[in-house]
Amino acid sequence: MSLFGLFDIGKSAIFASQAALNVTSHNIANANTPGFSRQEIILDIASPISLGRGYLGRGVTVSNIRRHYDKFVQAQLLGQRQNYGRSLALDQSLSQIEQVFNEAGGMGIGKPLSDFFNSWQEVATNPEDRAQRTALLEKAENLTLVAKKMQDNIADTQDQINKDIKNITEEINSLAGEIAELNSKIVFMEAGSTKTANDLRDMRENLLNELSELVEFTHYENQDGSINVAVGMRNLVYGESTNALQVNMNNDLNNDLYLEGVNITSMINKGKLGGMIAARSDIEADSLKDLRKLTASLTKEINLLHRAGYGLDSSTGNNFFNPLTLSIEDYSSGASVTSSSIANLSALTLQEYEVSFDAVNYYVKDADTGSTVTSGAYVSGNTISFNGIDIAITGTVSPADTFFISPLKGSINNFGVAVSDANKVAAASSNTALPGDNTNALSIAGLFNTAIGNLGNLTFTDFYGGIVSTTGTMSGAATDSLSFDNALLKELTNKQASVSSVSLDEEAMNLIRFQRAFEAGARLIKVTDELLETIINI
């Protein structure tokens, strides 16, 4: 090797040290940057040259800049962020519902319900007194107002959940676009190279972390360095392109999620979206449905007794509360319900039903249990009777058609006092013993402590207590789950930080080390220059 080879070796030392100083400086600058992965320069021996009796070294070369990153821990982090997002959404939503049933805070229907039945007892004590009857009507009005206020508060929470679902969907689409853009940059920078675009990959991981708190997804990396992200088994991001996650309102006025034209709502269980969908479903199926069932049962039981009694004016057959009505949801393309009524109130079970069809028959099934209540040959326009309900369906049906029949959905909206004249309060069981007959008032007052079959053989207060308990349990479970998921997320974050975070002490030592290497390389070139000058001057 000629003397000029020393210049090459010195140059390689300077360039390698300079690159190492750049990497160290980059680490120090990003020590507090969220999601930054510490980088390390990898030095390698430059290819030697062959001499007659061996190989002579040619200095050093930079083979790679390694990103300190643990794929396994990152995968765990993404999964845990999805769990955390779900727990956070559940906790926020269910805690609001818990406040609706906060009896300790003076909210809820417990006290108005007790006051209402106490007023019936006071009417029974003095059945001929109009003042007691007027007070009863006032307590009944208050009961209906509280029930409606509770339903409105629950509806407000559900409306907020639907708004949040729409807002989060927009965030998801924005993140998907940014991920696709980074995919494009990564593919461009890594094309034809074995090196990785470390900083761009960190940026993409940060976006995936944000996305994981919002929605459940899976992802994989393509050979060109881009990634595909799938939500509900449909592509949200595929390489450098995206599909927009869309929101469409269903028949229940709830927002459903669509991707590539397919409803994927039932497939999203984690992230904030999954938590909101689960909370919305729990509220609808438990708290709201049970509150509606309580008011429907009150309406049914009191109206049955009140219609059999007599007022001071000898009137009878009067409903105390507005009568129950049926709510019909039509999922048919060629038929419709042309008439529906509660034909026999005493036979009404307060269950919800689904009517479906095959080629020739109809089937009425309990919506909760799926058991068949009745079935028969479908004839357009004929009345179908079951559990006190009569409906007539007219038109051409197909196996895809269904109808949802509910005596509960409108029970609170329609919950109101039908009696406007205190004289028509039916305290008597006979018109022959007026005005002092109180037997019907005693029967109605006795409902307060009577086990009601439609409520699972519980009293009104016990059934309502069950609603309060269930709501509190769900909210408490969501809070406990949030605490657990938050603690586990912190643990995994710390574990990832132990691999990827920057140690300023270590980088400070690296600065000194590579500075000394740079100075030594420069000294080598200076010495070589002096040697060359000496040879020239000989």
TIDONU-696539 format. One line per field, with one value per residue (C-alpha): residue in one letter; x, y negated, z. Coordinates in steps of 0.25 Angstrom, whole numbers. Layout:
residu <- c(A_...)
px <- c(X_...)
py <- c(Y_...)
pz <- c(Z_...)
This chain:
residu <- c(M_S_L_F_G_L_F_D_I_G_K_S_A_I_F_A_S_Q_A_A_L_N_V_T_S_H_N_I_A_N_A_N_T_P_G_F_S_R_Q_E_I_I_L_D_I_A_S_P_I_S_L_G_R_G_Y_L_G_R_G_V_T_V_S_N_I_R_R_H_Y_D_K_F_V_Q_A_Q_L_L_G_Q_R_Q_N_Y_G_R_S_L_A_L_D_Q_S_L_S_Q_I_E_Q_V_F_N_E_A_G_G_M_G_I_G_K_P_L_S_D_F_F_N_S_W_Q_E_V_A_T_N_P_E_D_R_A_Q_R_T_A_L_L_E_K_A_E_N_L_T_L_V_A_K_K_M_Q_D_N_I_A_D_T_Q_D_Q_I_N_K_D_I_K_N_I_T_E_E_I_N_S_L_A_G_E_I_A_E_L_N_S_K_I_V_F_M_E_A_G_S_T_K_T_A_N_D_L_R_D_M_R_E_N_L_L_N_E_L_S_E_L_V_E_F_T_H_Y_E_N_Q_D_G_S_I_N_V_A_V_G_M_R_N_L_V_Y_G_E_S_T_N_A_L_Q_V_N_M_N_N_D_L_N_N_D_L_Y_L_E_G_V_N_I_T_S_M_I_N_K_G_K_L_G_G_M_I_A_A_R_S_D_I_E_A_D_S_L_K_D_L_R_K_L_T_A_S_L_T_K_E_I_N_L_L_H_R_A_G_Y_G_L_D_S_S_T_G_N_N_F_F_N_P_L_T_L_S_I_E_D_Y_S_S_G_A_S_V_T_S_S_S_I_A_N_L_S_A_L_T_L_Q_E_Y_E_V_S_F_D_A_V_N_Y_Y_V_K_D_A_D_T_G_S_T_V_T_S_G_A_Y_V_S_G_N_T_I_S_F_N_G_I_D_I_A_I_T_G_T_V_S_P_A_D_T_F_F_I_S_P_L_K_G_S_I_N_N_F_G_V_A_V_S_D_A_N_K_V_A_A_A_S_S_N_T_A_L_P_G_D_N_T_N_A_L_S_I_A_G_L_F_N_T_A_I_G_N_L_G_N_L_T_F_T_D_F_Y_G_G_I_V_S_T_T_G_T_M_S_G_A_A_T_D_S_L_S_F_D_N_A_L_L_K_E_L_T_N_K_Q_A_S_V_S_S_V_S_L_D_E_E_A_M_N_L_I_R_F_Q_R_A_F_E_A_G_A_R_L_I_K_V_T_D_E_L_L_E_T_I_I_N_I)
px <- c(0_5_6_-7_-14_-12_-20_-32_-31_-31_-42_-50_-48_-52_-65_-69_-66_-74_-86_-85_-85_-97_-105_-101_-105_-119_-121_-118_-127_-139_-137_-151_-158_-170_-168_-154_-145_-130_-121_-107_-97_-91_-77_-70_-56_-54_-51_-36_-26_-18_-3_7_8_-6_-17_-15_-26_-33_-40_-54_-68_-82_-90_-103_-111_-118_-132_-133_-147_-154_-165_-171_-173_-178_-189_-193_-193_-203_-212_-212_-215_-227_-231_-228_-237_-248_-248_-247_-259_-267_-263_-267_-280_-285_-281_-291_-302_-299_-302_-316_-319_-312_-322_-312_-311_-326_-328_-335_-349_-349_-354_-365_-369_-371_-378_-388_-392_-392_-402_-411_-411_-415_-427_-431_-430_-440_-446_-457_-447_-444_-431_-425_-429_-423_-410_-409_-411_-399_-390_-394_-390_-377_-374_-376_-368_-356_-357_-357_-345_-337_-340_-336_-323_-320_-323_-314_-302_-306_-306_-292_-287_-292_-286_-273_-273_-274_-263_-254_-257_-252_-239_-237_-238_-228_-218_-220_-216_-204_-200_-202_-193_-182_-183_-180_-168_-163_-164_-157_-145_-143_-145_-133_-126_-124_-125_-137_-143_-142_-149_-160_-163_-163_-173_-182_-181_-186_-198_-201_-200_-211_-219_-219_-226_-237_-240_-237_-228_-218_-206_-195_-182_-181_-168_-166_-166_-181_-191_-206_-216_-229_-241_-252_-245_-246_-234_-233_-219_-213_-199_-200_-215_-227_-242_-250_-257_-272_-283_-297_-310_-318_-333_-330_-324_-310_-297_-292_-278_-276_-263_-262_-278_-279_-285_-273_-280_-281_-266_-261_-259_-246_-241_-250_-259_-261_-264_-274_-281_-281_-286_-297_-302_-301_-309_-319_-321_-320_-322_-331_-339_-341_-346_-356_-360_-362_-371_-379_-381_-386_-396_-401_-403_-409_-418_-424_-428_-432_-441_-448_-451_-461_-459_-467_-475_-478_-470_-462_-453_-444_-429_-421_-408_-408_-410_-398_-395_-387_-374_-372_-359_-360_-349_-357_-356_-370_-379_-383_-391_-405_-411_-405_-412_-411_-424_-423_-415_-415_-408_-397_-384_-376_-366_-361_-363_-357_-366_-359_-363_-359_-365_-379_-379_-378_-370_-372_-360_-356_-345_-337_-337_-340_-351_-363_-375_-385_-384_-393_-396_-395_-407_-406_-415_-419_-417_-406_-409_-399_-398_-409_-404_-411_-404_-407_-396_-400_-392_-382_-371_-358_-349_-340_-352_-353_-362_-358_-370_-368_-378_-366_-359_-370_-374_-367_-370_-385_-384_-395_-407_-419_-429_-431_-443_-440_-454_-451_-439_-445_-443_-456_-458_-473_-482_-492_-483_-479_-473_-466_-462_-447_-444_-439_-430_-424_-422_-414_-406_-403_-396_-384_-381_-386_-377_-380_-379_-375_-363_-358_-366_-360_-367_-366_-355_-347_-347_-343_-332_-327_-326_-318_-309_-306_-303_-294_-287_-285_-279_-270_-265_-262_-254_-246_-243_-238_-229_-224_-222_-215_-205_-202_-200_-190_-183_-181_-178_-167_-162_-162_-154_-144_-140_-143_-141_-129_-119_-113_-101_-98_-99_-90_-80_-82_-79_-66_-62_-65_-59_-46_-47_-50_-38_-29_-33_-30_-16_-14_-16_-7_4_2_3_16_22_18_24_37_38_35_46_57)
py <- c(0_-14_-25_-30_-18_-25_-37_-27_-20_-34_-39_-27_-29_-43_-40_-29_-37_-49_-40_-34_-48_-52_-39_-43_-57_-53_-44_-55_-65_-55_-50_-56_-53_-44_-31_-33_-20_-22_-20_-13_-14_0_-1_10_13_8_18_21_22_34_33_44_49_45_35_20_13_1_-6_-6_-7_-10_2_-2_-11_-2_-6_0_5_18_23_32_21_12_22_24_9_7_18_12_-2_4_10_-4_-12_-2_-3_-18_-20_-10_-17_-31_-26_-17_-27_-37_-26_-23_-37_-36_-25_-32_-31_-36_-49_-51_-46_-34_-29_-22_-33_-38_-23_-22_-35_-31_-18_-25_-35_-23_-19_-33_-32_-19_-25_-36_-32_-43_-54_-61_-67_-53_-50_-63_-60_-46_-52_-62_-50_-42_-54_-56_-41_-42_-54_-48_-35_-44_-52_-40_-35_-48_-48_-34_-38_-50_-41_-32_-44_-48_-34_-35_-48_-43_-31_-41_-50_-38_-32_-45_-44_-30_-34_-45_-36_-26_-37_-40_-26_-24_-36_-31_-18_-25_-32_-19_-12_-23_-24_-9_-5_3_3_11_-1_-5_-19_-19_-33_-31_-17_-24_-34_-23_-15_-27_-28_-14_-16_-27_-19_-7_-15_-19_-6_9_13_23_19_25_20_22_26_12_6_1_6_10_7_15_11_21_30_19_11_-3_-5_3_-2_-16_-16_-17_-14_-23_-18_-23_-26_-22_-24_-11_-9_-11_-25_-19_-21_-9_-7_-3_0_4_3_14_12_15_10_23_26_15_18_10_-4_-16_-12_2_-3_-13_-3_7_-4_-8_6_8_-4_0_14_12_-1_-8_5_8_-6_-5_9_3_-8_1_11_-1_-5_9_13_0_-1_13_10_-4_0_10_-1_-13_-27_-37_-40_-25_-25_-12_-6_-18_-16_-23_-24_-26_-12_-5_-5_4_-1_6_6_11_18_23_18_23_24_15_16_10_11_14_13_19_27_33_25_36_45_36_41_28_36_31_40_42_47_55_63_75_78_80_78_67_69_60_61_55_45_48_63_66_76_78_72_76_79_82_81_66_60_46_37_48_45_51_52_55_52_41_35_34_30_31_31_28_31_40_45_52_60_47_39_37_28_24_23_16_11_5_-5_-16_-13_-25_-34_-31_-30_-41_-42_-39_-44_-59_-59_-55_-49_-39_-33_-19_-16_-8_6_4_-7_-3_-7_-21_-30_-22_-10_-9_6_3_-8_2_12_2_-2_12_14_7_19_29_38_35_46_37_33_46_48_36_24_10_5_18_18_3_6_17_6_-3_9_14_0_-3_11_8_-6_0_11_1_-7_5_9_-5_-5_9_6_-7_-1_10_0_-8_5_8_-6_-6_8_2_-11_-2_3_-10_-22_-31_-31_-45_-40_-29_-39_-49_-38_-34_-49_-48_-35_-39_-52_-46_-36_-48_-55_-43_-41_-56_-54_-42_-50_-61_-51_-45_-59_-62_-49_-51_-65_-59_-49_-60_-69_-58)
pz <- c(0_-4_6_0_6_20_15_12_25_32_24_27_42_41_33_42_55_48_45_59_65_56_61_76_74_68_80_89_82_82_96_100_87_89_81_77_77_81_69_69_58_54_49_41_36_22_11_12_0_-3_-2_-6_9_14_15_18_25_19_31_35_29_34_31_37_47_56_62_76_75_81_71_82_92_82_78_93_94_82_88_102_96_90_103_110_100_102_117_116_108_116_129_124_118_129_140_134_134_148_152_146_156_168_179_189_182_181_167_161_162_176_184_174_173_188_189_178_185_199_193_189_203_208_198_204_218_213_200_200_201_188_194_196_181_176_184_177_163_166_171_159_150_157_155_140_139_147_138_126_131_134_120_114_122_117_103_104_108_96_87_92_89_75_73_79_70_58_63_65_52_46_54_49_35_37_44_32_22_30_31_16_13_22_15_2_8_14_1_-7_3_5_-9_-14_0_12_21_28_29_44_47_38_44_58_53_47_60_67_58_60_75_74_65_75_85_76_69_69_57_51_43_35_28_13_6_1_16_15_24_23_34_35_43_44_34_24_19_25_19_8_4_0_-1_9_10_18_30_29_39_35_44_47_50_65_61_65_57_50_44_30_23_8_8_19_33_43_55_62_59_67_81_86_85_89_77_83_97_92_84_96_105_96_95_110_113_102_107_122_128_118_115_130_133_121_126_140_135_126_137_146_135_132_147_152_139_141_155_152_141_150_160_162_164_173_161_159_146_143_132_133_131_142_133_118_112_106_91_82_75_61_54_39_33_21_6_1_14_25_38_35_49_63_77_91_90_104_115_125_116_112_116_114_105_91_79_65_54_43_31_22_9_14_30_40_53_65_74_88_84_97_97_83_87_77_83_72_57_46_31_26_20_16_24_34_49_57_72_83_98_97_84_71_58_43_33_19_6_0_10_8_17_19_25_39_48_63_72_86_96_104_94_95_110_116_104_106_121_126_136_128_139_140_149_164_164_154_163_165_180_181_176_175_172_183_195_190_195_206_199_199_195_181_186_196_185_177_189_192_178_184_192_182_174_159_149_138_147_150_162_168_175_168_178_177_162_162_172_163_152_161_166_152_147_159_157_142_145_156_147_136_146_151_137_134_146_142_128_131_140_130_119_128_131_116_112_123_117_103_108_114_100_92_101_100_112_113_121_111_99_107_108_93_89_96_90_76_78_82_70_60_66_64_50_47_54_45_33_38_41_27_21_28_24_9_10_15_4_-6_-1_-1)
